[in-house]
Amino acid sequence: MTAAGAAGPLGRLGTWVTSHARLVTVAWLLAVIGLGAFAPQVEHNLSGAGWQANGSESVEARELAREHFGGNASSAIQVVVRSDDGAVTQGDGAQVLAAVTQVLEDEPRIADVVAPAPGATLSPDGSTAIVLAGAGADTNEMVRVATELKGELQDLSTETVTVNPTGSSLLWSDFNEANLDAMLKSELMSWPVTLAILVLAFGALVAAGLPLLLTLAGLVASAGSLVLINELVPVSIWAMNFAMMFALALGIDYALFVVVRYRAARAAQREAGLEGREARQRAVAQTMDTAGKAVLLSGLTVLISLSAVMLVPSPSFRSMAGGIMLSVVFVLAATLTLLPLVLFKLDDRINRLSLPWSRSNEHRSPRFAAWGERLWKRPLVWGAASLVVLVALAAPVLGLKTAMPSIKVLPEDASARIGYDQVKESFGDGAPGTLQVVADADDAQAVTSVLTSDPGLAAAMPAMPASDDSGLVMVQAVPTVDPSDPQLATTVDRLRDGLPASAVVGGAPVENLDLKAQLDESTPLVIGVVLVLGFLLLLIALQAPLISLLGTLASLLSTGAAFGVARLIFQEGHGAGLLGFESQGFLDAWAPVFFFAMIFAIAMDYTVFLLASAKEHFERSGDPKDAMVGSLVHSGRVIFAAGAVMVAVFFTFALSGPIPPKEMGVVLGIAVLLDAFLVRLVLLPVMLRLTGRAAWYSPTWLRKVLPNITFAHD
């Protein structure tokens, strides 16, 4: 029998890879080098905005304002010029204002430049002025403009006059810059920690380095791909930020599972006296038909979970989900093609530089064998204990509040935040969140009447006619409250009910409100789709309805617990000083839908590993105890090590940067901690114990419908 004689599709793929080593190597080199050539352009080329609800009234208002009112839209740049020595329109202030105007007029992507006007953009005491730079390009390009001009504008400051550009485009520019710095610092911190954990898990330095090298190859290729895709469709810089983190954690998981299985297969062959090329090919085929199959199913689960985020009609969400999915595809491809080839070529050399106490060839874990026996004997005690912990941690989620990020996500020395605070101080609490109402000219008087009489508005400007013959007018109004105050939503709803039919209400804070409303509407749909698709994929893989359902529902426990802890930290502020952030009083609105998809993807990753191993044992013996204990014996150590790596990676993101990366690091880190160590290594095995043979029962009609997928390998 040949090495691939009894192998399944993935086993045959592994054998084919080893037989065509040069072709596979050249293909990966071309992919990594070719796509990697574009990777350095990621930071500059990818877009910085896109946080909007497509099709919403506020987006319509912004586009009308940009097209018909000289770019006086929410994406316009506001340059705040403040004098500490008299009126800003005199002396040094006048010279600085002239210089600011010149810089803005020299930028072709800026439309009309509007000088400060008394009663509107010149403060009552004359010390603070706002020069408005109209948006002459789309929101993504205006963020680039803000990034390119903010340093030059700030450099115009003198000893008595300060210049601080602000506004929505500056906010995203400053935030993306702070976020990117934080992500890079976190990556630098996570790599040595990850390598240390991998060395302990693998027991050998060479083997520990393989997952990092494979993940790096996948990341470089995906980064270059995102740059190319951005030429066709705008891709958020967040897509790469999330992809870096997620691919690192997931790629290590996959490589860990495959490498451990290959080493065990080769150790068994050596005991049987089998050596040589054919023996190595058999080991690769066996590895791919077992661990490789589990990795493929896990990867598909991750892709399916993240694809549900595409249901949210927001460019930033779709590009973030797409970026992560792309990185997962590359990491999965590397795990299923490049890794088998590397293992085949290195063979015994993967165990070089081993630790003295290493048992590199031991696939069976005595510690997890003892743990499995303990769970089998006392399932109710351990199951109830883990359930109590998870439910207690999840309880605070009932009081969770969400909102779009406030100015507090920026560092205190960021230009956008300084300018924001100066506008509030000089023009009122609601001035940084000015509303813009665009309507037909015939309705101008009615619009003005509604705005001036509304108790939620401090002031309304005279109606401004369009700069063309569109027959539109714009009326700007200043709310009485800060843009992040929940009362603003009530004001906007009241205005939309009372304004004429032709009027559309916009402005940066309204865009945030519309996006939050869209997220609130989309979240139940996304969660439902993720759960259904995850269950169906598990059902296809395991062909066992009961355990597939229990495995899917168990993921909700770790997710709920993670968000419960997130409420205590980010909403209530517990531990804010330790983590170095200022609580906003809520969790960012995009967290529930996006983090749920990510957490569920990771949770199902471990579920597939554990249950695939359990099914493999049950197919061989038909014994529920062998299935439960055997799954822990052969996959428990891998899940434990992979969980430790993921927790380390995610928690490093909680230590630096603005609030959203901290939220991501804390929520995902806690979710993985609870899911890997409580749900997958305690609760799910207990479920296998309590359900017994029923866990693996499948009705005849279902077996006829589903494809025949097995995990046992002779």
KANORHU-V16010 format. One line per field, one symbol per residue. ss: DSSP state (H for helix, E for strand, C for the rest). A space follows every 10 residues. Layout:
BEGIN
ss = ???
END
This chain:
BEGIN
ss = CCCCCCCCHH HHHHHHHHHC HHHHHHHHHH HHHHHHHHHC CHHHHCECCC CCCCCCHHHH HHHHHHHHCC CCCCCCEEEE EEECCCCCCC HHHHHHHHHH HHHHHCCCCE EEEECCCECC CECCCCCEEE EEEEECCCHH HHHHHHHHHH HHHHCCCCCC EEEEEECHHH HHHHHHHHHH HHHHHHHHHH HHHHHHHHHH HHCEHHHHHH HHHHHHHHHH HHHHHHHHHH CCCCCEHHHH HHHHHHHHHH HHHHHHHHHH HHHHHHHHHH HCCCCCHHHH HHHHHHHHHH HHHHHHHHHH HHHHHHHHHH HCCCHHHHHH HHHHHHHHHH HHHHHHHHHH HHHHHHHHHH HCCECCCCCC CCCCCHHHHH HHHHHHHCHH HHHHHHHHHH HHHHHHHHHC CEECCCHHHC CCCCHHHHHH HHHHHHHCCE EEEEEEEEEE HHHHHHHHHH HHHCCCEEEE CCCEECCCCC CEEEEEEEEC CCCCCCHHHH HHHHHHHHCC CCCEEECHHH HHHHHHHHHH HHHHHHHHHH HHHHHHHHHH HHCCHHHHHH HHHHHHHHHH HHHHHHHHHH HCCCCHHHHC CCCCCCEECC HHHHHHHHHH HHHHHHHHHH HHHHHHHHHH HCCHHHHHHH HHHHHHHHHH HHHHHHHHHH HHCCCCCCHH HHHHHHHHHH HHHHHHHHHH HHHHHHHHHH HHHHHHCCCH HHHHHCCCCC CCCC
END
